[in-house]
Amino acid sequence: MTSDRWDVIVVGGGPAGGMAAWTAARVGLRTVLLEEHGEIGLPAHCSGKLSVHAFREFALPTSLARTSLRAATLYAPDGSAATVRRREIDSHVVDRDVFDRWLAEQAQAAGAELILGARARRGTRENGLIAVEADRRGQTLTVRAAVVIDAEGARTLLPETLGLPQRRVLIQGLQYEMDGLRLDAADTPELYFGREWAPGFFAWIMPLGPDSGRVGLCVDPRVTHRPPVYFLERLIAEHPVTSRRVRGARIVRKLVGRIPILGRRPSSYAPGLLVAGDAAGHVKATSGGGIYFSLVAGRLAAEAAGAILGGDAAALPRYEQAWRRRFGRELVFTTALRRTLNALPDPDLSRLIRSLAQNPPLRRTIEEHGDTQYQSRMLRPLLGQALHSWREIALAPPVLRAFVRGLFGIDQEPLPPGLEAEPRTIEVRAETSTHQS
Ligand SMILES: Cc1cc2nc3c(=O)[nH]c(=O)nc-3n(C[C@H](O)[C@H](O)[C@H](O)COP(=O)(O)OP(=O)(O)OC[C@H]3O[C@@H](n4cnc5c(N)ncnc54)[C@H](O)[C@@H]3O)c2cc1C
């Protein structure tokens, strides 16, 4: 029998919510975790790249990893390519359904109660508590607690009803998980840039093994009305590299999701409420990566909840200070970089990637100092290295121009003719289709 009175209510069973519930339960708080779906982790939406920092910090078992990544190849709009390869492993790739389930199991083992199929839709304040109403099997389930941790992901319902609206740009993602891919290396994701392939973001192949991976992209709906499926089908059929990789490959499943980037980041707390993970915009705007910061924020939110329940009201603003101290700089840096990249015309982006390919010392600098989780750490060594070469200095004016345009929000070049037109419906192919091109 589910009680209606808890110390902490956690809404959302993703990385932020799972980690929050686990942490809260571990310190003895009576914790309930509400998840709208009938199963944790499904439907999966994410590529699953997770930094080694997360594995170390949270002692995550490496058995959760499908493969490990050391390198990345960047394909420019003009087809030139640059590969950077680190000596040590940078990240592992997980299956998010398995990963999220593992987290929820840890939370349950620590004493948290998990309620599946419960979609929180409203919070109201009553006598120092928050009452959360959730739809469950056609009925209303009401649970109450002094602290609610909102970890609903990219699209939130609850904070708005408690006076904390979260507004930001949601880019739209689609991936085909495929078997039978013709990959060069299982430790090297490939990133494909260019407005005609993935306007407002980029496309990728995230390897899962020697011949399997997630082929996907995100598009920014502010620049194109066309759905991601239009661009993904086009990438697979026409991109000179991707089309070769997928020849004869089979779609195993499709993953759909949104990423909150490039918005104002309002406060992440209100009386009795802490917001964590995608719900609070804890995502790198360059790559869309948010699992690690969601885990960090989930843990910090649960620690703050414990302090609030102990009578420490200052724990609310301290939560925001704590996550900003941990990764606020990365959010600011990657937002500036994303705006700059979006404002950079394709020919300049191609020059940038070409110059990386042709400049071994520059590549070595990235290989030594690069860390996909903490991208801002690369800025100083990279600038230092770039200043040694006339070719890189020649790139400074267009990059600075793009940076300034990005600052003023003029961060999107017009699309090539035809791509901005009204959408044409494209059938999503059957789950087991084979790609021949
Ligand atoms: C295409 C794509 C690829 C990505 N690839 C990567 C990657 O490789 N690496 C990386 O680090 N990040 C990646 N991300 C981002 C990453 O998925 C998110 O940053 C991460 O999932 C955020 O975790 P979260 O717990 O905040 O939210 P979510 O994982 O979205 O979890 C939210 C949970 O809350 C539940 N929920 C929502 N609303 C309610 C409600 N009202 N009541 C009850 N339950 C609710 C949802 O069902 C869900 O289970 C990707 C995202 C997309 C879309």
The ligand as an SDF file (V2000), in Angstrom:
LIG
                    3D

 53 58  0  0  0  0  0  0  0  0999 V2000
   19.0710   12.0960  -29.5470 C   0  0  0  0  0  0  0  0  0  0  0  0
   19.7250   12.2930  -28.2080 C   0  0  0  0  0  0  0  0  0  0  0  0
   21.0090   11.8220  -27.9840 C   0  0  0  0  0  0  0  0  0  0  0  0
   21.6370   12.0520  -26.7570 C   0  0  0  0  0  0  0  0  0  0  0  0
   22.8790   11.5420  -26.5520 N   0  0  0  0  0  0  0  0  0  0  0  0
   23.5050   11.7570  -25.3780 C   0  0  0  0  0  0  0  0  0  0  0  0
   24.7740   11.1840  -25.1220 C   0  0  0  0  0  0  0  0  0  0  0  0
   25.3240   10.4440  -25.9370 O   0  0  0  0  0  0  0  0  0  0  0  0
   25.3790   11.4660  -23.9410 N   0  0  0  0  0  0  0  0  0  0  0  0
   24.7880   12.2650  -22.9950 C   0  0  0  0  0  0  0  0  0  0  0  0
   25.3950   12.5180  -21.9420 O   0  0  0  0  0  0  0  0  0  0  0  0
   23.5620   12.7900  -23.2000 N   0  0  0  0  0  0  0  0  0  0  0  0
   22.9050   12.5430  -24.3520 C   0  0  0  0  0  0  0  0  0  0  0  0
   21.6520   13.0390  -24.5480 N   0  0  0  0  0  0  0  0  0  0  0  0
   21.0500   13.8440  -23.4880 C   0  0  0  0  0  0  0  0  0  0  0  0
   20.5960   12.9460  -22.3470 C   0  0  0  0  0  0  0  0  0  0  0  0
   19.7320   11.9710  -22.8570 O   0  0  0  0  0  0  0  0  0  0  0  0
   19.9080   13.7790  -21.2720 C   0  0  0  0  0  0  0  0  0  0  0  0
   20.7240   14.8640  -20.9260 O   0  0  0  0  0  0  0  0  0  0  0  0
   19.6040   12.9340  -20.0430 C   0  0  0  0  0  0  0  0  0  0  0  0
   18.7330   11.8920  -20.3530 O   0  0  0  0  0  0  0  0  0  0  0  0
   18.9770   13.8080  -18.9600 C   0  0  0  0  0  0  0  0  0  0  0  0
   18.5710   13.0090  -17.8920 O   0  0  0  0  0  0  0  0  0  0  0  0
   17.2950   13.4290  -17.0400 P   0  0  0  0  0  0  0  0  0  0  0  0
   17.1850   12.4430  -15.9450 O   0  0  0  0  0  0  0  0  0  0  0  0
   17.3720   14.8620  -16.6980 O   0  0  0  0  0  0  0  0  0  0  0  0
   16.0620   13.3140  -18.0450 O   0  0  0  0  0  0  0  0  0  0  0  0
   15.4930   12.0530  -18.8110 P   0  0  0  0  0  0  0  0  0  0  0  0
   16.5310   11.0680  -19.1050 O   0  0  0  0  0  0  0  0  0  0  0  0
   14.7000   12.5910  -19.9470 O   0  0  0  0  0  0  0  0  0  0  0  0
   14.5010   11.3850  -17.7670 O   0  0  0  0  0  0  0  0  0  0  0  0
   13.2920   11.9920  -17.4150 C   0  0  0  0  0  0  0  0  0  0  0  0
   12.3610   10.9000  -16.9260 C   0  0  0  0  0  0  0  0  0  0  0  0
   11.2120   11.5110  -16.3600 O   0  0  0  0  0  0  0  0  0  0  0  0
   10.0500   10.8720  -16.8320 C   0  0  0  0  0  0  0  0  0  0  0  0
    8.9970   11.8850  -16.7710 N   0  0  0  0  0  0  0  0  0  0  0  0
    8.8930   12.9950  -17.5320 C   0  0  0  0  0  0  0  0  0  0  0  0
    7.8420   13.7320  -17.1520 N   0  0  0  0  0  0  0  0  0  0  0  0
    7.2740   13.0740  -16.1190 C   0  0  0  0  0  0  0  0  0  0  0  0
    6.1460   13.3480  -15.2910 C   0  0  0  0  0  0  0  0  0  0  0  0
    5.4220   14.4580  -15.4550 N   0  0  0  0  0  0  0  0  0  0  0  0
    5.8240   12.4540  -14.3210 N   0  0  0  0  0  0  0  0  0  0  0  0
    6.5650   11.3180  -14.1480 C   0  0  0  0  0  0  0  0  0  0  0  0
    7.6390   11.0180  -14.9130 N   0  0  0  0  0  0  0  0  0  0  0  0
    7.9980   11.8950  -15.8690 C   0  0  0  0  0  0  0  0  0  0  0  0
   10.4160   10.4210  -18.2300 C   0  0  0  0  0  0  0  0  0  0  0  0
    9.5990    9.3530  -18.6540 O   0  0  0  0  0  0  0  0  0  0  0  0
   11.8710    9.9980  -18.0400 C   0  0  0  0  0  0  0  0  0  0  0  0
   11.9620    8.6670  -17.6190 O   0  0  0  0  0  0  0  0  0  0  0  0
   20.9750   12.7840  -25.7410 C   0  0  0  0  0  0  0  0  0  0  0  0
   19.6670   13.2240  -25.9490 C   0  0  0  0  0  0  0  0  0  0  0  0
   19.0400   12.9700  -27.1690 C   0  0  0  0  0  0  0  0  0  0  0  0
   17.6240   13.4380  -27.3750 C   0  0  0  0  0  0  0  0  0  0  0  0
  1  2  1  0
  2  3  1  0
  2 52  2  0
  3  4  2  0
  4  5  1  0
  4 50  1  0
  5  6  2  0
  6  7  1  0
  6 13  1  0
  7  8  2  0
  7  9  1  0
  9 10  1  0
 10 11  2  0
 10 12  1  0
 12 13  2  0
 13 14  1  0
 14 15  1  0
 14 50  1  0
 15 16  1  0
 16 17  1  0
 16 18  1  0
 18 19  1  0
 18 20  1  0
 20 21  1  0
 20 22  1  0
 22 23  1  0
 23 24  1  0
 24 25  2  0
 24 26  1  0
 24 27  1  0
 27 28  1  0
 28 29  2  0
 28 30  1  0
 28 31  1  0
 31 32  1  0
 32 33  1  0
 33 34  1  0
 33 48  1  0
 34 35  1  0
 35 36  1  0
 35 46  1  0
 36 37  1  0
 36 45  1  0
 37 38  2  0
 38 39  1  0
 39 40  1  0
 39 45  2  0
 40 41  1  0
 40 42  2  0
 42 43  1  0
 43 44  2  0
 44 45  1  0
 46 47  1  0
 46 48  1  0
 48 49  1  0
 50 51  2  0
 51 52  1  0
 52 53  1  0
M  END
$$$$
